Amino acid sequence: MILIPFIISNGVRLYYEVRGNGKPIVLIHHLAGNYKSWKFVIPKLSLDSTVVVYDLRGHGRSSTPNSPYNIEEHSSDLRGLLVQLGIEKPILVGHSIGSLIAIDYALKYPVEKLILVGALYKAPSPEVYEKYVRIAVNFGLRALAEYRRLHKEFAETLVSNYHAWNSLLEVYEETTPIGYKNAVEGLLKAKDYSDELREINVNTLLVYGTYDGLITNINVFKNNMKNVETKTIEGYGHFLNFENPSLLSDIIKNFL
């Protein structure tokens, strides 16, 4: 892939890539990820869709401003990018923190459909993330990944799969400690979107692995969204994009 730089109005430089031709699908990656988080998903989707991938601010090759990155700022970044690309009504696929960005975007701008993978609807509990930030700042993102592996915070389908685990390590290591810190600080300031979910009228698909700790959020979405379908993947965890990207790609394509 050849990433293209784009400077949005506030001076932040985002790097993105567009592949394929058809309905526009925008893939929004997880915390401590980047466009490579979707490298196993893009090939199938780009066969009959225009796929946009990009690095969130503070991730990958994009700018790393020295302040917390609020969800609303991520959403505004995405809007600037899509205006530049002439995409008015995208299909948004948001993973983890990307789900919050997709939700915020859908509340403000037109979207065709939403696909939320390992989704959040509000800020997570801060205690564990404060620990993660201390590890990342002092020892780096690879050390954070290894800490989480040793404490069995990742599904076995991730850590026992050579390609999946090394792909996660690759994107973790391409996130700077300061970028991670600022992204976490912004994430922990995220508002509770549960009531606002009722305002989203587009068809929405929720996808969780059964071993994803965030699957407990599923009932909030089901109880508060009007047009929502759910898909649970037995035996997999939070990183379906690495653990079973072929199945995730098929699920996304079938929902389109």
FENZIBEL-V521633 format. One record per residue. N is the residue number from 0. RES is the residue in one letter. PHI is phi in degrees with one decimal (none if undefined). OMEGA is omega as a letter, one per 30 degrees, with the letter a starting at -180 (NA if undefined). NEAR is the number of other ideal C-beta (glycine too) atoms within 12 Angstrom. Layout:
n	res	phi	omega	near
N	RES	PHI	OMEGA	NEAR
N	RES	PHI	OMEGA	NEAR
//
This chain:
n	res	phi	omega	near
0	M	none	l	23
1	I	-114.1	a	12
2	L	-80.4	a	23
3	I	-111.8	l	23
4	P	-81.8	l	20
5	F	-142.0	l	29
6	I	-95.7	l	19
7	I	-83.2	a	28
8	S	-60.3	a	16
9	N	-89.6	l	17
10	G	90.6	l	14
11	V	-73.7	l	32
12	R	-98.1	l	26
13	L	-105.3	l	42
14	Y	-112.7	a	31
15	Y	-143.3	l	39
16	E	-144.3	l	31
17	V	-121.8	l	32
18	R	-139.1	l	30
19	G	89.0	a	23
20	N	-149.4	a	14
21	G	146.0	l	19
22	K	-59.7	a	27
23	P	-77.2	l	33
24	I	-118.4	l	42
25	V	-111.0	a	47
26	L	-102.5	a	49
27	I	-110.6	a	52
28	H	-79.7	a	48
29	H	-80.7	l	43
30	L	-59.3	a	50
31	A	62.0	l	45
32	G	-117.1	l	45
33	N	-165.3	a	44
34	Y	-58.8	l	38
35	K	-68.7	l	36
36	S	-60.0	a	44
37	W	-107.8	a	44
38	K	-62.7	l	31
39	F	-90.4	a	28
40	V	-97.1	a	41
41	I	-57.3	a	32
42	P	-54.6	l	20
43	K	-69.0	a	26
44	L	-67.2	a	39
45	S	-78.5	l	28
46	L	-64.9	a	21
47	D	-139.4	l	19
48	S	-140.4	l	32
49	T	-89.1	a	27
50	V	-105.1	l	39
51	V	-109.0	l	41
52	V	-124.1	a	47
53	Y	-156.2	l	46
54	D	-93.0	l	45
55	L	-59.3	l	53
56	R	-55.0	a	46
57	G	81.2	a	43
58	H	-128.6	l	46
59	G	54.1	a	39
60	R	-97.4	a	30
61	S	-71.6	a	39
62	S	-60.3	l	30
63	T	-123.8	l	27
64	P	-60.1	a	29
65	N	-92.6	l	15
66	S	-162.9	l	20
67	P	-60.0	a	27
68	Y	-101.1	a	38
69	N	-71.8	l	29
70	I	-58.1	l	41
71	E	-62.6	l	24
72	E	-68.9	l	34
73	H	-58.4	l	43
74	S	-62.9	l	38
75	S	-65.2	l	26
76	D	-57.4	a	41
77	L	-62.3	l	45
78	R	-59.6	l	32
79	G	-60.2	l	27
80	L	-64.9	a	40
81	L	-70.9	l	34
82	V	-62.1	l	17
83	Q	-59.5	a	21
84	L	-85.2	a	23
85	G	72.5	l	13
86	I	-98.8	a	30
87	E	-95.8	a	14
88	K	-138.7	a	20
89	P	-80.5	l	37
90	I	-91.4	a	37
91	L	-102.1	l	45
92	V	-116.5	a	50
93	G	-114.5	a	47
94	H	-111.1	l	45
95	S	59.3	l	40
96	I	-57.9	l	44
97	G	-62.3	l	44
98	S	-68.6	l	47
99	L	-65.0	l	49
100	I	-63.6	l	49
101	A	-63.6	l	47
102	I	-62.4	a	48
103	D	-61.1	l	38
104	Y	-62.4	a	39
105	A	-66.2	l	39
106	L	-76.5	a	29
107	K	-113.0	a	22
108	Y	-135.7	a	28
109	P	-67.2	l	21
110	V	-135.9	l	37
111	E	-81.1	l	27
112	K	-152.1	l	32
113	L	-123.0	l	46
114	I	-128.0	a	46
115	L	-114.9	a	52
116	V	-109.2	a	53
117	G	54.4	a	49
118	A	-81.0	l	48
119	L	-112.0	l	43
120	Y	-123.4	l	40
121	K	-158.2	l	29
122	A	-62.3	l	23
123	P	-75.2	l	29
124	S	-61.9	a	16
125	P	-74.4	a	17
126	E	-56.6	a	11
127	V	-68.8	a	20
128	Y	-71.9	l	29
129	E	-63.7	l	18
130	K	-66.2	l	20
131	Y	-58.7	a	36
132	V	-63.6	l	31
133	R	-60.2	l	20
134	I	-65.3	a	28
135	A	-62.1	a	35
136	V	-68.1	a	22
137	N	-87.0	a	16
138	F	-129.5	l	18
139	G	100.0	a	24
140	L	-75.0	l	38
141	R	-65.7	l	25
142	A	-60.8	l	22
143	L	-63.8	l	35
144	A	-60.8	a	35
145	E	-67.1	l	22
146	Y	-59.5	a	24
147	R	-67.0	l	32
148	R	-65.6	a	24
149	L	-63.2	l	13
150	H	-92.2	l	15
151	K	55.6	l	15
152	E	-91.3	l	25
153	F	-109.6	l	32
154	A	-66.9	l	34
155	E	-60.8	l	19
156	T	-67.7	l	28
157	L	-91.4	a	34
158	V	-73.5	a	28
159	S	-90.5	l	19
160	N	-101.7	a	23
161	Y	-55.2	a	12
162	H	-67.8	a	19
163	A	-65.4	a	33
164	W	-65.1	a	27
165	N	-69.9	l	20
166	S	-69.3	l	29
167	L	-65.2	l	44
168	L	-58.2	a	30
169	E	-60.4	a	24
170	V	-73.7	l	38
171	Y	-59.6	a	40
172	E	-69.3	l	27
173	E	-89.2	l	33
174	T	-102.1	l	40
175	T	-75.4	l	28
176	P	-55.7	a	28
177	I	-70.6	l	25
178	G	-63.4	l	39
179	Y	-63.9	a	45
180	K	-57.1	a	33
181	N	-67.6	l	35
182	A	-66.9	l	47
183	V	-64.7	a	37
184	E	-60.6	l	30
185	G	-69.3	l	35
186	L	-59.9	a	40
187	L	-70.0	l	29
188	K	-95.9	a	24
189	A	-60.3	l	35
190	K	-79.6	l	23
191	D	-84.3	a	19
192	Y	-91.3	a	34
193	S	-56.8	l	25
194	D	-70.0	a	17
195	E	-72.2	l	22
196	L	-56.9	a	37
197	R	-64.9	a	20
198	E	-84.5	a	18
199	I	-89.5	a	32
200	N	-104.1	a	18
201	V	-84.3	l	30
202	N	-61.7	a	22
203	T	-129.8	l	37
204	L	-117.3	l	35
205	L	-103.4	l	41
206	V	-128.1	l	45
207	Y	-134.9	l	39
208	G	-79.6	a	37
209	T	-67.6	l	25
210	Y	-98.9	l	27
211	D	-81.4	a	36
212	G	-60.6	a	24
213	L	-83.7	a	37
214	I	-63.1	l	30
215	T	-63.8	l	18
216	N	-76.1	a	34
217	I	-60.2	a	30
218	N	-69.1	l	19
219	V	-62.3	l	27
220	F	-65.8	a	36
221	K	-63.8	a	25
222	N	-83.3	a	16
223	N	-118.8	l	25
224	M	-108.0	a	34
225	K	-81.3	a	17
226	N	-125.0	a	22
227	V	-120.8	l	31
228	E	-114.7	l	23
229	T	-126.9	l	27
230	K	-138.6	l	29
231	T	-110.7	a	25
232	I	-106.8	a	31
233	E	-63.7	l	18
234	G	87.5	a	19
235	Y	-118.9	a	35
236	G	-107.4	a	38
237	H	-78.4	a	41
238	F	-103.1	l	49
239	L	-60.4	l	48
240	N	-62.7	l	47
241	F	-107.1	a	43
242	E	-72.5	l	37
243	N	-150.1	a	31
244	P	-65.1	l	34
245	S	-64.2	l	21
246	L	-66.2	l	27
247	L	-60.8	l	38
248	S	-60.7	a	33
249	D	-64.7	l	20
250	I	-62.5	l	32
251	I	-63.1	a	40
252	K	-61.9	a	27
253	N	-66.9	l	17
254	F	-81.8	a	31
255	L	-66.7	NA	27
//
